[in-house]
Amino acid sequence: MKTAMITGITGQDGAYLAKFLLNKGYNIIGLIRDNLGVNIKNLKYLYIDDKINFIKIDLLSLSNIVKIIEKNKIDEIYNLAAQSSVGLSFNQPIETLEFNIVSTAKLLEAIRITNPKIKFYQASSSEMFGNVKKENLPINENFLLHPISPYGVSKAASHWITVNYREAHNLFAVCGISFNHESVLRNKNFVTKKIINTAVKISLGLADELRLGNIKVYRDWGYAPKYVKAMWLMLQQDNPDDYIISSGEVHSLEEFVVKVFEKLNLNVDKFVKIDESLYRPNDLEINYGDNAKARNNLKWNYNISFEQLIGKLVKDEIEFIKREFKNKKSEKY
């Protein structure tokens, strides 16, 4: 039985990855910041919260990371922990840079010190590329990094730290460069979750409007449960390398909103309001990825269309809200 250590296990990707690896027969260690205050609702939603060995840790402490690795005989480490909100990174740049960069460096250093045979996955991001000219799209693994947000800067630095440890110390360290990927477990500070959650609540009579910022941006959206398989596949290869994980399609946020409201038979013009106070200081106009390398080398088959994605997200959100309401009702009595 292999043992995998997952940072950020309580987030969307961490929860789906844990479920995927459990089905593969892995022993899972989930690193958390606080035993008492940890929010494991995503793991509970997937019915795997009792199958994880949780360990409290400060990821900025090298000695603590070393102790956990030595004690638990780790085979694979998936580093998914990060301050991952682009918008929040403008308000908290120092915290974003410090945690995202230093935690990655200390995980890699811990591997170098304890056991260089441990395989390491770094969650890189499409935000690292910044504004790429339309004529140069789609983005592939060889593009120049030019981030335009503190979050993007932190991810670019973490990406190159991972590459450096691979080349300088011969570690099996890889970067999965993920484009936007969604699910019912998305955190509420992401605009896609806000859109779907609010739209469903409007359809149920639980909300009366949706306020959004700039919807004239174009993104590459995929389905998160499919993306975690690509993460695992990267660590099963003979040689470490970096890969774009994307759907390969591009759509506007406006189209995303319209499709969601259409699925719920709601009038967009009646319920959606544009609020300029929600605009970011700097925003990507358009980006989408070329997933050919992952499809060819990893044999990763992503086959969900944009229309199918919206359908899945809306259906799952309806079930999620009903389940939340049912749980709150049972707790009340």
Phi and psi in degrees as a GROMACS rama.xvg file:
@    title "Ramachandran Plot"
@    xaxis  label "Phi"
@    yaxis  label "Psi"
@TYPE xy
-79.107  152.426  LYS-2
-115.518  124.294  THR-3
-113.244  137.363  ALA-4
-108.474  127.254  MET-5
-119.106  120.573  ILE-6
-89.7168  149.428  THR-7
70.6765  30.5312  GLY-8
-68.3806  -20.7097  ILE-9
-84.1538  -8.05608  THR-10
-82.2064  -179.613  GLY-11
-55.0488  -57.2757  GLN-12
-67.1815  -38.8581  ASP-13
-61.0791  -41.111  GLY-14
-67.2703  -47.2931  ALA-15
-67.514  -36.1676  TYR-16
-66.0256  -42.5711  LEU-17
-59.302  -44.8046  ALA-18
-62.3173  -43.1091  LYS-19
-61.2783  -46.386  PHE-20
-70.1145  -35.4497  LEU-21
-60.7339  -39.8327  LEU-22
-68.0955  -20.1852  ASN-23
-88.5925  -1.75783  LYS-24
91.6437  14.5909  GLY-25
-76.8072  152.681  TYR-26
-89.9777  128.579  ASN-27
-112.101  127.218  ILE-28
-110.583  121.921  ILE-29
-107.973  120.612  GLY-30
-87.0229  129.571  LEU-31
-129.814  159.625  ILE-32
-82.7734  -31.5901  ARG-33
-149.322  117.51  ASP-34
-59.757  -36.4758  ASN-35
-83.3826  -37.2966  LEU-36
-100.968  5.57771  GLY-37
-65.67  137.621  VAL-38
-99.6812  107.651  ASN-39
-109.195  27.3419  ILE-40
-60.1091  -34.9239  LYS-41
-65.3422  -40.5522  ASN-42
-70.0279  -35.6077  LEU-43
-66.5363  -38.7007  LYS-44
-60.458  -33.6028  TYR-45
-92.993  3.27423  LEU-46
59.5228  40.4216  TYR-47
-127.828  6.77299  ILE-48
-60.9969  -27.5566  ASP-49
-89.9781  4.40002  ASP-50
-108.337  3.40537  LYS-51
-107.498  138.601  ILE-52
-92.4242  101.044  ASN-53
-84.2226  136.828  PHE-54
-131.464  126.802  ILE-55
-76.9872  134.158  LYS-56
-157.083  150.772  ILE-57
-99.1972  110.845  ASP-58
-70.1736  -3.30153  LEU-59
-94.6338  4.39434  LEU-60
-106.249  106.344  SER-61
-61.7462  -42.9982  LEU-62
-62.195  -37.917  SER-63
-67.6304  -40.3205  ASN-64
-63.2349  -44.3675  ILE-65
-58.9869  -44.5794  VAL-66
-61.2817  -42.8366  LYS-67
-66.8988  -42.1451  ILE-68
-63.7335  -44.7626  ILE-69
-65.8817  -38.7607  GLU-70
-73.1009  -34.2372  LYS-71
-104.986  1.78217  ASN-72
49.853  63.1842  LYS-73
-72.899  138.431  ILE-74
-100.135  -40.3927  ASP-75
-136.92  141.639  GLU-76
-122.604  127.931  ILE-77
-112.525  111.687  TYR-78
-94.2808  95.1044  ASN-79
-108.987  -5.3031  LEU-80
-73.1882  133.911  ALA-81
-173.325  158.301  ALA-82
-81.5661  104.984  GLN-83
-106.611  7.95712  SER-84
-92.1119  120.527  SER-85
-62.5168  -46.3384  VAL-86
-60.1249  -45.7467  GLY-87
-64.8921  -29.8112  LEU-88
-64.4038  -26.4161  SER-89
-71.6489  -30.7258  PHE-90
-85.9917  -26.1295  ASN-91
-130.266  61.7397  GLN-92
-65.7082  -42.903  PRO-93
-64.3911  -47.6432  ILE-94
-61.113  -41.4309  GLU-95
-62.7131  -49.0061  THR-96
-63.5569  -46.4929  LEU-97
-62.5242  -51.909  GLU-98
-67.9809  -50.6982  PHE-99
-62.8931  -38.9296  ASN-100
-81.3679  -51.7187  ILE-101
-67.0444  -38.1521  VAL-102
-63.122  -39.4084  SER-103
-63.5258  -46.0758  THR-104
-61.2734  -39.6282  ALA-105
-73.5115  -32.466  LYS-106
-64.0039  -44.3699  LEU-107
-67.0437  -39.6806  LEU-108
-65.7603  -36.5055  GLU-109
-63.8135  -38.9489  ALA-110
-64.2156  -45.3982  ILE-111
-59.3883  -38.4984  ARG-112
-74.7309  -42.1852  ILE-113
-91.6937  -53.1046  THR-114
-157.76  95.443  ASN-115
-63.3381  -6.97351  PRO-116
-83.8514  -10.9168  LYS-117
-64.7631  135.317  ILE-118
-90.9955  138.13  LYS-119
-125.487  129.899  PHE-120
-112.033  126.443  TYR-121
-108.61  126.931  GLN-122
-80.9208  95.0102  ALA-123
-86.7341  176.558  SER-124
-141.074  149.687  SER-125
-64.6684  -19.1085  SER-126
-63.2794  -15.6799  GLU-127
-65.8469  -25.7933  MET-128
-83.7323  -20.5177  PHE-129
67.6351  -153.899  GLY-130
-82.3099  105.681  ASN-131
-96.5788  137.306  VAL-132
-60.2036  140.233  LYS-133
-53.2852  -39.0119  LYS-134
-69.5541  -14.0516  GLU-135
-97.2261  -5.81106  ASN-136
-77.5126  155.553  LEU-137
-80.8456  164.121  PRO-138
-80.2727  135.738  ILE-139
-121.031  -177.964  ASN-140
-65.8879  -14.9808  GLU-141
-98.3894  4.13319  ASN-142
-69.8813  151.335  PHE-143
-69.1498  137.579  LEU-144
-86.198  129.039  LEU-145
-148.112  69.3959  HIS-146
-65.6291  149.919  PRO-147
-121.352  13.49  ILE-148
-138.93  156.077  SER-149
-56.6242  -36.1239  PRO-150
-62.8263  -47.0523  TYR-151
-60.9241  -39.8529  GLY-152
-61.9728  -44.3628  VAL-153
-64.1882  -37.4793  SER-154
-72.4618  -35.5999  LYS-155
-64.4739  -43.3763  ALA-156
-63.8696  -43.4987  ALA-157
-63.9182  -37.4315  SER-158
-60.3356  -49.9273  HIS-159
-71.5863  -29.4614  TRP-160
-62.1728  -42.763  ILE-161
-63.2789  -45.6886  THR-162
-61.589  -40.3397  VAL-163
-63.1224  -43.0417  ASN-164
-66.7822  -33.7595  TYR-165
-64.9319  -44.4045  ARG-166
-80.6319  -37.4109  GLU-167
-82.1273  -32.5092  ALA-168
-120.083  5.86966  HIS-169
59.5698  37.8278  ASN-170
-84.6531  152.48  LEU-171
-85.2812  82.853  PHE-172
-123.092  127.443  ALA-173
-128.15  157.764  VAL-174
-120.119  125.475  CYS-175
-98.4148  112.163  GLY-176
-90.5819  90.6977  ILE-177
-85.1809  134.103  SER-178
-89.0599  176.343  PHE-179
-52.5741  129.289  ASN-180
-138.643  133.403  HIS-181
-120.35  161.687  GLU-182
-169.652  176.002  SER-183
-64.9819  -18.7257  VAL-184
-90.4327  4.20947  LEU-185
-56.448  140.827  ARG-186
-68.1973  149.184  ASN-187
-68.4185  -12.4435  LYS-188
-83.6011  2.70424  ASN-189
-94.6901  137.487  PHE-190
-63.4819  -34.4389  VAL-191
-63.8932  -41.8111  THR-192
-64.7402  -41.9804  LYS-193
-59.3683  -44.0957  LYS-194
-62.4295  -52.7548  ILE-195
-68.6332  -44.4534  ILE-196
-61.9979  -45.3874  ASN-197
-68.1876  -40.5929  THR-198
-62.2321  -43.6204  ALA-199
-63.8807  -41.3635  VAL-200
-64.8708  -36.2421  LYS-201
-62.2796  -42.8288  ILE-202
-65.0718  -25.3945  SER-203
-96.5846  2.71477  LEU-204
77.874  19.6499  GLY-205
-102.786  -3.31428  LEU-206
-151.924  160.129  ALA-207
-124.277  -6.93034  ASP-208
-161.398  160.467  GLU-209
-124.73  120.655  LEU-210
-104.262  126.612  ARG-211
-131.195  159.534  LEU-212
-91.7554  -126.816  GLY-213
-73.9366  115  ASN-214
-106.229  8.18864  ILE-215
-95.4021  34.9973  LYS-216
-109.569  153.68  VAL-217
-119.464  133.464  TYR-218
-137.377  166.615  ARG-219
-107.56  102.152  ASP-220
-103.95  135.206  TRP-221
-130.09  -178.338  GLY-222
-102.697  115.917  TYR-223
-52.8481  -44.5915  ALA-224
-57.8523  -26.0926  PRO-225
-77.6614  -29.8969  LYS-226
-73.0606  -30.5383  TYR-227
-67.7569  -26.0538  VAL-228
-64.8075  -38.3878  LYS-229
-62.8369  -36.7037  ALA-230
-59.7962  -47.7089  MET-231
-64.6696  -43.0164  TRP-232
-59.0169  -35.459  LEU-233
-61.0751  -34.7489  MET-234
-85.6623  -1.17479  LEU-235
-102.18  2.56325  GLN-236
-81.5496  164.187  GLN-237
-71.6491  -33.1864  ASP-238
-129.434  140.898  ASN-239
-74.1094  141.365  PRO-240
-159.255  169.556  ASP-241
-107.149  145.266  ASP-242
-139.596  142.442  TYR-243
-76.6412  131.328  ILE-244
-116.231  107.653  ILE-245
-153.729  168.497  SER-246
-83.3351  -25.3644  SER-247
85.0882  0.668434  GLY-248
-108.547  153.914  GLU-249
-129.354  135.248  VAL-250
-144.464  155.135  HIS-251
-82.1266  156.362  SER-252
-64.8989  -31.9745  LEU-253
-61.5459  -43.2416  GLU-254
-64.4182  -38.0754  GLU-255
-58.0097  -47.8055  PHE-256
-61.949  -47.6997  VAL-257
-59.8707  -45.2547  VAL-258
-62.2211  -41.9777  LYS-259
-61.922  -46.8965  VAL-260
-68.077  -33.9397  PHE-261
-63.2837  -40.941  GLU-262
-60.9724  -28.9816  LYS-263
-101.933  6.96631  LEU-264
55.972  43.7259  ASN-265
-112.942  150.435  LEU-266
-86.3998  113.613  ASN-267
-58.874  -47.031  VAL-268
-61.9194  -28.6459  ASP-269
-76.4185  -35.4024  LYS-270
-110.554  -18.4855  PHE-271
-98.7512  127.616  VAL-272
-121.133  134.794  LYS-273
-89.3264  127.442  ILE-274
-122.063  108.552  ASP-275
-65.3971  -18.6192  GLU-276
-68.7482  -14.4705  SER-277
-92.6337  -0.664341  LEU-278
-67.6821  145.29  TYR-279
-82.6055  154.999  ARG-280
-58.941  -32.1452  PRO-281
-150.68  131.257  ASN-282
-136.351  146.363  ASP-283
-71.9659  131.483  LEU-284
-76.1972  -46.9955  GLU-285
-156.032  138.043  ILE-286
-157.691  144.192  ASN-287
-155.361  157.625  TYR-288
-110.728  159.115  GLY-289
-102.256  109.384  ASP-290
-94.5456  17.5178  ASN-291
-58.7964  -40.4738  ALA-292
-63.8212  -43.0753  LYS-293
-66.2933  -40.1905  ALA-294
-65.6228  -41.4755  ARG-295
-79.0411  -47.6963  ASN-296
-83.172  -39.4544  ASN-297
-93.7801  -12.4567  LEU-298
60.0509  36.6607  LYS-299
-84.8303  121.633  TRP-300
-110.792  100.343  ASN-301
-98.1352  117.074  TYR-302
-132.432  32.5086  ASN-303
-105.824  120.767  ILE-304
-75.4231  165.982  SER-305
-59.9621  -42.3345  PHE-306
-61.6568  -43.9385  GLU-307
-65.7755  -38.6518  GLN-308
-60.2638  -49.0883  LEU-309
-60.0451  -42.0677  ILE-310
-60.3557  -44.3081  GLY-311
-62.9529  -46.2598  LYS-312
-63.6369  -42.1693  LEU-313
-66.9465  -45.9728  VAL-314
-60.4532  -45.9106  LYS-315
-65.2827  -36.4591  ASP-316
-68.3634  -38.2685  GLU-317
-60.4124  -45.9987  ILE-318
-65.0949  -38.6564  GLU-319
-62.6524  -47.5418  PHE-320
-65.5818  -41.6282  ILE-321
-63.7422  -38.6311  LYS-322
-67.7472  -39.9115  ARG-323
-62.126  -44.2261  GLU-324
-63.2569  -41.2944  PHE-325
-64.7666  -41.13  LYS-326
-66.3215  -41.0499  ASN-327
-64.9323  -37.6048  LYS-328
-66.5627  -41.1133  LYS-329
-69.7772  -34.6874  SER-330
-66.8473  -34.6958  GLU-331
-63.6843  -35.5497  LYS-332
